[in-house]
Amino acid sequence: MPNTRLNVSLPTTIVDDIKALYGPRGISKFLEEAAHEKLVALKKERFKGIIEGYQATAEQTVEVLKRFEASVTERRDV
C-alpha cells in the first residue's frame, strides 16, 4: 500500500514515550497502529445504528424471502 509523508507535531512527552516503547524509528509504526485502531472504533460507532437496524429486521426479512421463494417456486412448477 502506498504511503503519504506527513509533518505532524506532537507534545515532546508523547514522542518520548513512543520512542521508549517503539524505538526512535518506530514512531510511524505506532501512529499507523493508533490511527487504525481509532478509525475502526469510529466506523463501528458510525455504522452501529445501521447494523442494529438490519439485525432488528432480520427475522422479518427472512420471512418475506421465504414467502417470495415459495410463490416463485409454485409458479415455476405449474
Backbone as a ProteinNet text record, in pm:
[ID]
protein_1_A
[PRIMARY]
MPNTRLNVSLPTTIVDDIKALYGPRGISKFLEEAAHEKLVALKKERFKGIIEGYQATAEQTVEVLKRFEASVTERRDV
[TERTIARY]
85.1	0	89.9	59.5	142.9	128.7	232.5	233.4	233.2	185.1	189.2	273	366.7	452.9	381.5	384.2	318.6	417	386.3	459.4	361.9	387.1	294.9	366.3	296.4	351.1	281.2	361.7	309.7	385	321.8	394.1	518.4	624.8	751.9	738.1	657.9	642.9	581.4	487.7	426.5	529.6	604.2	707.5	811.2	851	949.2	895.1	768.9	708.8	700.7	664.9	658.2	797	896.8	1034.1	1081.2	1042.2	1082.6	1022.5	901.7	834.5	865.2	877.4	891.9	1029.8	1114.2	1244.9	1234.9	1347.3	1347.8	1290.5	1292.6	1239.5	1100.3	1039.2	909.3	790.3	813	704.1	598.3	639.8	543.1	458.7	523.4	450.5	346.4	387.9	295.4	176.7	205.1	97.8	5	59.5	-23.5	-117.2	-63.1	-145.3	-252	-213.7	-307.8	-419.6	-382.6	-482.9	-576.7	-521.7	-604.5	-705.9	-659.6	-748.7	-859.9	-823.7	-921.7	-1022.8	-976.4	-1067.7	-1164.4	-1116.3	-1204	-1313.4	-1275.7	-1373.6	-1474.9	-1427.4	-1517.6	-1614.6	-1563.7	-1650.8	-1753.6	-1711.1	-1803	-1914.6	-1879	-1978.5	-2070.8	-2013.7	-2093	-2195.3	-2155.6	-2243.9	-2325.2	-2310.7	-2380.5	-2531.8	-2588.1	-2732	-2779.1	-2701.3	-2737.9	-2735.2	-2629.5	-2617	-2732.1	-2763.2	-2873.3	-3006	-3022.4	-3145	-3159.5	-3052.5	-3056.5	-3083.5	-3019.8	-3039.2	-3182.8	-3240.6	-3376.9	-3478.8	-3450.6	-3546.9	-3507.7	-3403.6	-3353.3	-3459	-3529.6	-3630.9	-3743.6	-3786.9	-3892.1	-3844.1	-3721.1	-3665.9	-3662	-3621.7	-3617.2	-3757.4	-3856.6	-3993.7	-4043.3	-4015.9	-4056.1	-3987.7	-3859.3	-3786.3	-3839.4	-3877.7	-3935.4	-4067.2	-4151.6	-4278.5	-4255.1	-4159.9	-4127.8	-4077.7	-3988.3	-3933.7	-4044.4	-4135.9	-4246.7	-4335.3	-4362.5	-4450	-4381.3	-4253.5	-4179.5	-4173	-4148.2	-4137.5	-4271.7	-4380.5	-4515.1	-4545.4	-4516.3	-4543.9	-4460	-4337.3	-4248.9	-4295.9	-4350.3	-4394.3	-4522.4	-4599	-4728	-4713.1
-116.8	0	123.4	221.9	342.5	424.4	494.9	579.7	726.3	810	954.2	1010.8	1092.6	1153	1273.9	1283.7	1393.3	1462.3	1584.7	1657.4	1676.5	1606.7	1606.5	1661.8	1745.4	1798.4	1730.7	1679.4	1615	1668.2	1665	1705.3	1616.6	1676.1	1605.8	1486	1498.7	1386.7	1263.8	1287.3	1176.4	1112.2	1193.3	1141.7	1061.5	1113	1041.9	905.6	901.4	774.3	674.9	723.8	636.7	582	669.2	625.6	521.9	539.9	445.6	306.9	304.5	175.8	115.6	198.9	151	177	249.3	284.2	413.4	475.5	606.2	602.1	487.3	477.3	414.2	396.8	329.9	423.2	552.3	649.1	630	612.4	594.5	469.1	360.9	235.8	256.3	322.4	348.3	432.1	540.9	629.4	557.5	472.5	395.7	301.5	230.8	139.8	215.7	327.1	407.3	462.3	512.4	567.1	457.1	339.7	227.8	188.5	174	138.1	242	368.1	476.2	474.9	455.6	451.7	333.8	218.7	102	133.7	194.4	228.7	331.4	433.7	536.8	480.1	395.8	335.5	244.2	168.7	78.7	159.3	270.3	355.7	420.7	467.5	534.9	439.6	315.7	219.6	136.2	165.3	89.6	91.6	207.2	219.1	140.2	143.5	69.4	-80.2	-125.1	-267.9	-311.3	-231.3	-265.7	-269.3	-179	-178.3	-305.1	-347.2	-471.8	-590.9	-592.7	-703.5	-706.8	-589.7	-582.8	-634.5	-618.2	-661.1	-792.4	-857.1	-979.2	-1088.5	-1112.3	-1218.4	-1187.1	-1062.4	-1023.3	-1040.1	-1004.5	-1017.2	-1163.5	-1250.8	-1393.7	-1444.9	-1403.4	-1448.4	-1400.6	-1276	-1222.2	-1300	-1327.6	-1403.4	-1545.3	-1607.1	-1741.8	-1740.2	-1639	-1629.3	-1603	-1517.5	-1487.7	-1613.5	-1684.6	-1807	-1909.1	-1921.4	-2016	-1978.3	-1849.6	-1808.6	-1828.1	-1802.6	-1822	-1970.6	-2052.8	-2198	-2254.7	-2208.4	-2257.5	-2224.2	-2104.9	-2064.2	-2143.6	-2173.3	-2244.6	-2390.1	-2451	-2590.5	-2607.2	-2500.6	-2512.8	-2527.5
0	0	0	-83.6	-87	40.7	73.1	192.4	153.2	244.1	228.2	341.5	308.2	409.9	469.3	602.7	673.8	767.2	800	901.8	1017.3	1129.4	1242.5	1365	1439.9	1564.7	1681.8	1774.7	1894.9	2015.8	2132.1	2253.1	2273.5	2318.2	2335.9	2429.2	2532.4	2626.4	2557.6	2467.2	2393.8	2301.1	2230.8	2140.3	2219.1	2333.2	2416.8	2461.3	2498.9	2540.7	2424.5	2307.6	2189.2	2157.1	2158.7	2131.1	2232.7	2357.7	2462.3	2437.8	2384.6	2360.7	2224.3	2122.7	1984.8	1924.9	1996.7	1941.4	1863.2	1835.8	1769.1	1627.5	1562.9	1426.7	1424.5	1539.8	1546.5	1557.6	1547	1562.7	1454.5	1330.3	1221.2	1243.6	1284.9	1309.9	1420.2	1527.9	1637.4	1591.2	1519.5	1473.4	1376	1290.8	1198.3	1274.5	1373	1453.4	1531.2	1590.9	1669.7	1581.4	1463.4	1371.9	1324.5	1295.6	1250.3	1357.9	1481.5	1592.4	1609.2	1603.5	1619.8	1505.9	1381.6	1266.8	1275.5	1318.7	1335	1436.4	1548.6	1651.8	1601.5	1529.9	1478.5	1375.1	1284.2	1183.4	1247.9	1347.3	1417	1483.7	1545.4	1611.1	1508.8	1397.9	1294.4	1232.7	1209.5	1143.5	1242.3	1370.8	1474.2	1451.4	1423.2	1401.7	1281.3	1174.1	1053.5	1081.6	1148	1180.6	1271.3	1372.3	1462.7	1387.2	1290.9	1211	1129.6	1066.2	989.3	1080.3	1195.5	1288.8	1340.8	1364.2	1416.9	1316	1188.4	1085.9	1018.3	1067.5	1003.2	996.5	1105.4	1106	1007.6	1003.7	909.7	765.6	740.1	605.5	562.5	651.8	621.4	589.2	664.7	639.3	503	468.6	338.6	226.6	243.4	141.2	126.3	236.6	230.1	153.3	180	107.7	-40.6	-70.4	-209.3	-279.9	-214.2	-273	-297.5	-202.2	-216.9	-333.4	-351.1	-461.2	-596.4	-605.4	-728.9	-763.6	-664.8	-685.5	-729.2	-669.5	-706.8	-851	-894.6	-1032	-1132.1	-1098.4	-1187.5	-1205.1	-1101	-1105.8	-1183.9	-1205.8	-1273.4	-1419.1
[MASK]
++++++++++++++++++++++++++++++++++++++++++++++++++++++++++++++++++++++++++++++

